[in-house]
Amino acid sequence: MQKVDFELTGEYIELNQLLKVVGLCDSGGAGKQIVASGDVKVDGKQELRKTAKIRAGQKVRLGDVQIDVHAEGNAA
């Protein structure tokens, strides 16, 4: 499994935008399609809300890629 650390600079990031920022898709629209497909899990549970608020401490998984979200200055 590939792990990606993402440093959150605000309170949250929308799920579709997170997928775009870490390079798992080319645009926010493509991110929405990926989420709608049911392939994304947040903290081990399937997430279908395209703009779900992802906060520090959460883990997002798409296929064999896991994104660990950290608060600014707390990256692992």
C-alpha positions as CSV (number, residue, x, y, z in Angstrom):
1,M,0.0,0.0,0.0
2,Q,1.2,3.5,-0.9
3,K,0.9,6.1,1.9
4,V,0.6,9.8,1.3
5,D,0.9,12.4,4.0
6,F,-1.2,15.5,3.5
7,E,-0.7,18.6,5.7
8,L,-4.0,20.4,6.2
9,T,-3.6,24.2,6.3
10,G,-7.2,25.0,7.3
11,E,-10.0,23.4,9.3
12,Y,-10.9,20.9,6.6
13,I,-10.6,20.1,2.9
14,E,-13.4,18.7,0.8
15,L,-12.9,15.1,-0.2
16,N,-13.0,15.6,-4.0
17,Q,-10.4,18.4,-3.6
18,L,-8.2,16.3,-1.5
19,L,-8.1,13.6,-4.2
20,K,-7.1,16.3,-6.7
21,V,-4.4,18.0,-4.5
22,V,-2.6,14.7,-3.8
23,G,-2.6,13.8,-7.5
24,L,-5.1,10.9,-7.6
25,C,-7.2,12.7,-10.2
26,D,-6.9,15.7,-12.6
27,S,-9.8,17.9,-11.4
28,G,-12.3,18.3,-8.6
29,G,-15.0,17.1,-11.1
30,A,-13.0,13.9,-11.6
31,G,-12.7,13.6,-7.9
32,K,-16.5,13.8,-7.5
33,Q,-16.9,10.9,-10.0
34,I,-14.4,8.8,-8.1
35,V,-16.3,9.4,-4.9
36,A,-19.6,8.7,-6.5
37,S,-18.2,5.3,-7.8
38,G,-18.1,4.1,-4.2
39,D,-14.3,3.4,-4.3
40,V,-13.3,5.9,-1.6
41,K,-13.2,5.0,2.1
42,V,-12.8,7.5,5.0
43,D,-11.7,6.0,8.3
44,G,-12.5,2.5,6.9
45,K,-16.1,3.3,5.8
46,Q,-17.3,3.9,2.3
47,E,-17.9,7.6,1.7
48,L,-20.3,8.8,-1.0
49,R,-20.5,12.5,-0.1
50,K,-18.4,14.2,-2.7
51,T,-17.7,17.3,-0.6
52,A,-17.4,15.5,2.7
53,K,-15.2,17.6,5.1
54,I,-12.0,15.8,5.8
55,R,-10.2,16.9,8.9
56,A,-6.8,16.3,10.6
57,G,-6.5,12.8,11.9
58,Q,-8.6,11.1,9.3
59,K,-7.5,8.5,6.8
60,V,-8.7,8.4,3.2
61,R,-8.2,5.3,1.1
62,L,-8.6,4.8,-2.7
63,G,-7.5,1.5,-4.0
64,D,-4.0,0.8,-2.7
65,V,-3.3,4.5,-1.7
66,Q,-3.9,5.7,1.8
67,I,-3.9,9.4,2.5
68,D,-3.1,10.4,6.1
69,V,-4.4,13.9,6.9
70,H,-2.3,15.9,9.5
71,A,-2.8,19.3,11.0
72,E,-0.4,22.0,9.8
73,G,3.0,21.4,11.4
74,N,2.1,17.9,12.6
75,A,3.1,15.8,9.5
76,A,4.5,12.4,10.4
